């Protein structure tokens, strides 16, 4: 898989898990959903993504 595919998979997983946690555990988990969405939006405009940096340091190739 490519780096971009990893990022999309991780973001989607985070969103789905935080939605489930917000529904079943505590509504404050929705803030994590908003955080992930905000990071996706800012990376669309700036081209910088924290998860990309983390994955590169872990050895994921572009």
Biopython code that builds the backbone (N, CA, C, O; Angstrom):
import numpy as np
from Bio.PDB.StructureBuilder import StructureBuilder

atoms = [
    (1, "UNK", "N", (0.834, -1.189, 0.000)),
    (1, "UNK", "CA", (0.000, 0.000, 0.000)),
    (1, "UNK", "C", (0.874, 1.245, 0.000)),
    (1, "UNK", "O", (1.990, 1.256, 0.518)),
    (2, "UNK", "N", (0.328, 2.276, -0.592)),
    (2, "UNK", "CA", (1.033, 3.547, -0.619)),
    (2, "UNK", "C", (0.754, 4.333, 0.652)),
    (2, "UNK", "O", (-0.198, 4.053, 1.381)),
    (3, "UNK", "N", (1.597, 5.313, 0.901)),
    (3, "UNK", "CA", (1.485, 6.150, 2.093)),
    (3, "UNK", "C", (0.109, 6.811, 2.178)),
    (3, "UNK", "O", (-0.503, 6.832, 3.246)),
    (4, "UNK", "N", (-0.373, 7.344, 1.076)),
    (4, "UNK", "CA", (-1.672, 8.011, 1.064)),
    (4, "UNK", "C", (-2.804, 7.046, 1.408)),
    (4, "UNK", "O", (-3.769, 7.428, 2.070)),
    (5, "UNK", "N", (-2.689, 5.816, 0.965)),
    (5, "UNK", "CA", (-3.710, 4.816, 1.288)),
    (5, "UNK", "C", (-3.698, 4.481, 2.776)),
    (5, "UNK", "O", (-4.755, 4.294, 3.378)),
    (6, "UNK", "N", (-2.518, 4.406, 3.366)),
    (6, "UNK", "CA", (-2.424, 4.187, 4.812)),
    (6, "UNK", "C", (-3.099, 5.324, 5.573)),
    (6, "UNK", "O", (-3.847, 5.092, 6.523)),
    (7, "UNK", "N", (-2.828, 6.550, 5.147)),
    (7, "UNK", "CA", (-3.399, 7.707, 5.830)),
    (7, "UNK", "C", (-4.916, 7.678, 5.748)),
    (7, "UNK", "O", (-5.592, 7.911, 6.750)),
    (8, "UNK", "N", (-5.457, 7.398, 4.581)),
    (8, "UNK", "CA", (-6.914, 7.334, 4.426)),
    (8, "UNK", "C", (-7.511, 6.213, 5.265)),
    (8, "UNK", "O", (-8.562, 6.390, 5.882)),
    (9, "UNK", "N", (-6.854, 5.072, 5.291)),
    (9, "UNK", "CA", (-7.353, 3.936, 6.081)),
    (9, "UNK", "C", (-7.329, 4.251, 7.570)),
    (9, "UNK", "O", (-8.278, 3.933, 8.286)),
    (10, "UNK", "N", (-6.261, 4.868, 8.036)),
    (10, "UNK", "CA", (-6.148, 5.215, 9.452)),
    (10, "UNK", "C", (-7.187, 6.265, 9.824)),
    (10, "UNK", "O", (-7.844, 6.146, 10.859)),
    (11, "UNK", "N", (-7.342, 7.291, 8.993)),
    (11, "UNK", "CA", (-8.316, 8.347, 9.277)),
    (11, "UNK", "C", (-9.736, 7.775, 9.310)),
    (11, "UNK", "O", (-10.513, 8.100, 10.207)),
    (12, "UNK", "N", (-10.071, 6.942, 8.356)),
    (12, "UNK", "CA", (-11.389, 6.324, 8.340)),
    (12, "UNK", "C", (-11.630, 5.448, 9.547)),
    (12, "UNK", "O", (-12.721, 5.452, 10.116)),
    (13, "UNK", "N", (-10.616, 4.698, 9.942)),
    (13, "UNK", "CA", (-10.723, 3.847, 11.123)),
    (13, "UNK", "C", (-10.909, 4.680, 12.381)),
    (13, "UNK", "O", (-11.754, 4.361, 13.217)),
    (14, "UNK", "N", (-10.124, 5.748, 12.525)),
    (14, "UNK", "CA", (-10.262, 6.631, 13.682)),
    (14, "UNK", "C", (-11.667, 7.225, 13.760)),
    (14, "UNK", "O", (-12.265, 7.285, 14.835)),
    (15, "UNK", "N", (-12.182, 7.656, 12.627)),
    (15, "UNK", "CA", (-13.510, 8.266, 12.609)),
    (15, "UNK", "C", (-14.580, 7.255, 13.001)),
    (15, "UNK", "O", (-15.437, 7.554, 13.832)),
    (16, "UNK", "N", (-14.540, 6.067, 12.417)),
    (16, "UNK", "CA", (-15.552, 5.064, 12.737)),
    (16, "UNK", "C", (-15.483, 4.612, 14.196)),
    (16, "UNK", "O", (-16.513, 4.440, 14.847)),
    (17, "UNK", "N", (-14.270, 4.421, 14.701)),
    (17, "UNK", "CA", (-14.121, 4.013, 16.103)),
    (17, "UNK", "C", (-14.604, 5.114, 17.045)),
    (17, "UNK", "O", (-15.298, 4.834, 18.023)),
    (18, "UNK", "N", (-14.239, 6.372, 16.755)),
    (18, "UNK", "CA", (-14.653, 7.449, 17.645)),
    (18, "UNK", "C", (-16.161, 7.691, 17.585)),
    (18, "UNK", "O", (-16.757, 8.090, 18.586)),
    (19, "UNK", "N", (-16.787, 7.458, 16.434)),
    (19, "UNK", "CA", (-18.237, 7.560, 16.363)),
    (19, "UNK", "C", (-18.901, 6.479, 17.218)),
    (19, "UNK", "O", (-19.870, 6.748, 17.927)),
    (20, "UNK", "N", (-18.380, 5.274, 17.146)),
    (20, "UNK", "CA", (-18.931, 4.187, 17.964)),
    (20, "UNK", "C", (-18.725, 4.475, 19.452)),
    (20, "UNK", "O", (-19.631, 4.269, 20.259)),
    (21, "UNK", "N", (-17.542, 4.947, 19.807)),
    (21, "UNK", "CA", (-17.271, 5.275, 21.206)),
    (21, "UNK", "C", (-18.163, 6.425, 21.684)),
    (21, "UNK", "O", (-18.624, 6.427, 22.825)),
    (22, "UNK", "N", (-18.400, 7.392, 20.812)),
    (22, "UNK", "CA", (-19.267, 8.499, 21.173)),
    (22, "UNK", "C", (-20.707, 8.052, 21.396)),
    (22, "UNK", "O", (-21.409, 8.594, 22.249)),
    (23, "UNK", "N", (-21.128, 7.088, 20.642)),
    (23, "UNK", "CA", (-22.494, 6.586, 20.777)),
    (23, "UNK", "C", (-22.655, 5.677, 21.993)),
    (23, "UNK", "O", (-23.631, 5.793, 22.734)),
    (24, "UNK", "N", (-21.693, 4.771, 22.198)),
    (24, "UNK", "CA", (-21.841, 3.760, 23.238)),
    (24, "UNK", "C", (-21.173, 4.094, 24.576)),
    (24, "UNK", "O", (-21.593, 3.589, 25.617)),
    (25, "UNK", "N", (-20.145, 4.933, 24.557)),
    (25, "UNK", "CA", (-19.376, 5.173, 25.781)),
    (25, "UNK", "C", (-19.632, 6.570, 26.344)),
    (25, "UNK", "O", (-20.193, 6.719, 27.429)),
    (26, "UNK", "N", (-19.219, 7.582, 25.602)),
    (26, "UNK", "CA", (-19.332, 8.952, 26.100)),
    (26, "UNK", "C", (-19.347, 9.894, 24.909)),
    (26, "UNK", "O", (-18.586, 9.707, 23.960)),
    (27, "UNK", "N", (-20.199, 10.896, 24.949)),
    (27, "UNK", "CA", (-20.346, 11.812, 23.817)),
    (27, "UNK", "C", (-19.104, 12.669, 23.569)),
    (27, "UNK", "O", (-18.965, 13.250, 22.493)),
    (28, "UNK", "N", (-18.209, 12.755, 24.537)),
    (28, "UNK", "CA", (-16.990, 13.535, 24.340)),
    (28, "UNK", "C", (-16.061, 12.924, 23.293)),
    (28, "UNK", "O", (-15.155, 13.605, 22.814)),
    (29, "UNK", "N", (-16.259, 11.681, 22.934)),
    (29, "UNK", "CA", (-15.465, 11.057, 21.871)),
    (29, "UNK", "C", (-15.722, 11.727, 20.521)),
    (29, "UNK", "O", (-14.900, 11.617, 19.611)),
    (30, "UNK", "N", (-16.851, 12.416, 20.384)),
    (30, "UNK", "CA", (-17.132, 13.123, 19.129)),
    (30, "UNK", "C", (-16.117, 14.234, 18.881)),
    (30, "UNK", "O", (-15.901, 14.632, 17.737)),
    (31, "UNK", "N", (-15.497, 14.733, 19.942)),
    (31, "UNK", "CA", (-14.439, 15.723, 19.756)),
    (31, "UNK", "C", (-13.247, 15.119, 19.010)),
    (31, "UNK", "O", (-12.590, 15.807, 18.229)),
    (32, "UNK", "N", (-12.974, 13.854, 19.247)),
    (32, "UNK", "CA", (-11.889, 13.190, 18.508)),
    (32, "UNK", "C", (-12.249, 13.077, 17.029)),
    (32, "UNK", "O", (-11.392, 13.250, 16.163)),
    (33, "UNK", "N", (-13.524, 12.786, 16.743)),
    (33, "UNK", "CA", (-13.988, 12.745, 15.355)),
    (33, "UNK", "C", (-13.775, 14.101, 14.698)),
    (33, "UNK", "O", (-13.291, 14.177, 13.569)),
    (34, "UNK", "N", (-14.133, 15.166, 15.397)),
    (34, "UNK", "CA", (-13.950, 16.519, 14.872)),
    (34, "UNK", "C", (-12.468, 16.834, 14.671)),
    (34, "UNK", "O", (-12.101, 17.495, 13.699)),
    (35, "UNK", "N", (-11.624, 16.367, 15.577)),
    (35, "UNK", "CA", (-10.182, 16.594, 15.467)),
    (35, "UNK", "C", (-9.622, 15.937, 14.206)),
    (35, "UNK", "O", (-8.837, 16.548, 13.481)),
    (36, "UNK", "N", (-10.022, 14.705, 13.950)),
    (36, "UNK", "CA", (-9.548, 13.994, 12.758)),
    (36, "UNK", "C", (-10.035, 14.712, 11.504)),
    (36, "UNK", "O", (-9.272, 14.903, 10.558)),
    (37, "UNK", "N", (-11.299, 15.107, 11.497)),
    (37, "UNK", "CA", (-11.839, 15.823, 10.343)),
    (37, "UNK", "C", (-11.137, 17.148, 10.102)),
    (37, "UNK", "O", (-10.856, 17.508, 8.959)),
    (38, "UNK", "N", (-10.855, 17.871, 11.169)),
    (38, "UNK", "CA", (-10.152, 19.152, 11.040)),
    (38, "UNK", "C", (-8.740, 18.948, 10.499)),
    (38, "UNK", "O", (-8.263, 19.748, 9.694)),
    (39, "UNK", "N", (-8.075, 17.896, 10.932)),
    (39, "UNK", "CA", (-6.736, 17.612, 10.411)),
    (39, "UNK", "C", (-6.771, 17.240, 8.934)),
    (39, "UNK", "O", (-5.888, 17.634, 8.173)),
    (40, "UNK", "N", (-7.779, 16.489, 8.528)),
    (40, "UNK", "CA", (-7.922, 16.163, 7.113)),
    (40, "UNK", "C", (-8.153, 17.424, 6.287)),
    (40, "UNK", "O", (-7.586, 17.579, 5.205)),
    (41, "UNK", "N", (-8.982, 18.317, 6.799)),
    (41, "UNK", "CA", (-9.274, 19.558, 6.091)),
    (41, "UNK", "C", (-8.043, 20.456, 5.990)),
    (41, "UNK", "O", (-7.745, 20.981, 4.918)),
    (42, "UNK", "N", (-7.332, 20.633, 7.095)),
    (42, "UNK", "CA", (-6.142, 21.491, 7.037)),
    (42, "UNK", "C", (-5.064, 20.897, 6.153)),
    (42, "UNK", "O", (-4.338, 21.640, 5.494)),
    (43, "UNK", "N", (-4.939, 19.576, 6.119)),
    (43, "UNK", "CA", (-3.916, 18.970, 5.261)),
    (43, "UNK", "C", (-4.252, 19.129, 3.783)),
    (43, "UNK", "O", (-3.354, 19.135, 2.941)),
    (44, "UNK", "N", (-5.534, 19.259, 3.460)),
    (44, "UNK", "CA", (-5.926, 19.500, 2.071)),
    (44, "UNK", "C", (-5.444, 20.868, 1.596)),
    (44, "UNK", "O", (-5.115, 21.045, 0.423)),
    (45, "UNK", "N", (-5.403, 21.834, 2.516)),
    (45, "UNK", "CA", (-4.991, 23.184, 2.148)),
    (45, "UNK", "C", (-3.500, 23.432, 2.320)),
    (45, "UNK", "O", (-2.900, 24.174, 1.543)),
    (46, "UNK", "N", (-2.899, 22.819, 3.329)),
    (46, "UNK", "CA", (-1.492, 23.109, 3.615)),
    (46, "UNK", "C", (-0.534, 22.077, 3.035)),
    (46, "UNK", "O", (0.634, 22.381, 2.794)),
    (47, "UNK", "N", (-1.023, 20.851, 2.807)),
    (47, "UNK", "CA", (-0.147, 19.793, 2.310)),
    (47, "UNK", "C", (0.653, 19.128, 3.417)),
    (47, "UNK", "O", (1.475, 18.256, 3.137)),
    (48, "UNK", "N", (0.435, 19.515, 4.661)),
    (48, "UNK", "CA", (1.148, 18.928, 5.793)),
    (48, "UNK", "C", (0.217, 18.034, 6.585)),
    (48, "UNK", "O", (-0.914, 18.411, 6.894)),
    (49, "UNK", "N", (0.703, 16.846, 6.910)),
    (49, "UNK", "CA", (-0.105, 15.891, 7.655)),
    (49, "UNK", "C", (0.776, 15.230, 8.715)),
    (49, "UNK", "O", (1.814, 14.650, 8.397)),
    (50, "UNK", "N", (0.355, 15.321, 9.966)),
    (50, "UNK", "CA", (1.123, 14.731, 11.058)),
    (50, "UNK", "C", (1.243, 13.223, 10.895)),
    (50, "UNK", "O", (2.314, 12.659, 11.121)),
    (51, "UNK", "N", (0.162, 12.569, 10.506)),
    (51, "UNK", "CA", (0.203, 11.111, 10.337)),
    (51, "UNK", "C", (1.198, 10.709, 9.254)),
    (51, "UNK", "O", (1.837, 9.662, 9.358)),
    (52, "UNK", "N", (1.332, 11.516, 8.234)),
    (52, "UNK", "CA", (2.316, 11.243, 7.183)),
    (52, "UNK", "C", (3.725, 11.242, 7.766)),
    (52, "UNK", "O", (4.531, 10.365, 7.455)),
    (53, "UNK", "N", (4.019, 12.226, 8.609)),
    (53, "UNK", "CA", (5.339, 12.284, 9.246)),
    (53, "UNK", "C", (5.575, 11.075, 10.138)),
    (53, "UNK", "O", (6.665, 10.502, 10.142)),
    (54, "UNK", "N", (4.558, 10.688, 10.891)),
    (54, "UNK", "CA", (4.682, 9.533, 11.786)),
    (54, "UNK", "C", (4.933, 8.260, 10.982)),
    (54, "UNK", "O", (5.813, 7.471, 11.326)),
    (55, "UNK", "N", (4.164, 8.059, 9.917)),
    (55, "UNK", "CA", (4.324, 6.848, 9.111)),
    (55, "UNK", "C", (5.687, 6.801, 8.419)),
    (55, "UNK", "O", (6.287, 5.733, 8.295)),
    (56, "UNK", "N", (6.172, 7.957, 7.970)),
    (56, "UNK", "CA", (7.502, 7.992, 7.352)),
    (56, "UNK", "C", (8.580, 7.587, 8.360)),
    (56, "UNK", "O", (9.510, 6.858, 8.016)),
    (57, "UNK", "N", (8.456, 8.061, 9.606)),
    (57, "UNK", "CA", (9.430, 7.710, 10.621)),
    (57, "UNK", "C", (9.363, 6.231, 10.981)),
    (57, "UNK", "O", (10.351, 5.640, 11.418)),
    (58, "UNK", "N", (8.168, 5.635, 10.789)),
    (58, "UNK", "CA", (8.017, 4.205, 11.042)),
    (58, "UNK", "C", (8.488, 3.344, 9.871)),
    (58, "UNK", "O", (8.496, 2.116, 9.960)),
    (59, "UNK", "N", (8.882, 3.995, 8.773)),
    (59, "UNK", "CA", (9.461, 3.268, 7.658)),
    (59, "UNK", "C", (8.523, 2.970, 6.502)),
    (59, "UNK", "O", (8.874, 2.198, 5.610)),
    (60, "UNK", "N", (7.337, 3.567, 6.499)),
    (60, "UNK", "CA", (6.421, 3.371, 5.379)),
    (60, "UNK", "C", (6.926, 4.177, 4.200)),
    (60, "UNK", "O", (7.209, 5.369, 4.321)),
    (61, "UNK", "N", (7.036, 3.516, 3.058)),
    (61, "UNK", "CA", (7.553, 4.198, 1.867)),
    (61, "UNK", "C", (6.427, 4.835, 1.069)),
    (61, "UNK", "O", (5.287, 4.371, 1.070)),
    (62, "UNK", "N", (6.789, 5.909, 0.391)),
    (62, "UNK", "CA", (5.819, 6.601, -0.467)),
    (62, "UNK", "C", (5.620, 5.800, -1.711)),
    (62, "UNK", "O", (4.843, 6.193, -2.581)),
]
sb = StructureBuilder()
sb.init_structure("model")
sb.init_model(0)
sb.init_chain("A")
sb.init_seg("    ")
for serial, (resi, resn, name, xyz) in enumerate(atoms, 1):
    if name == "N":
        sb.init_residue(resn, " ", resi, " ")
    sb.init_atom(name, np.array(xyz, "f"), 0.0, 1.0, " ", f" {name:<3s}", serial, name[0])
structure = sb.get_structure()
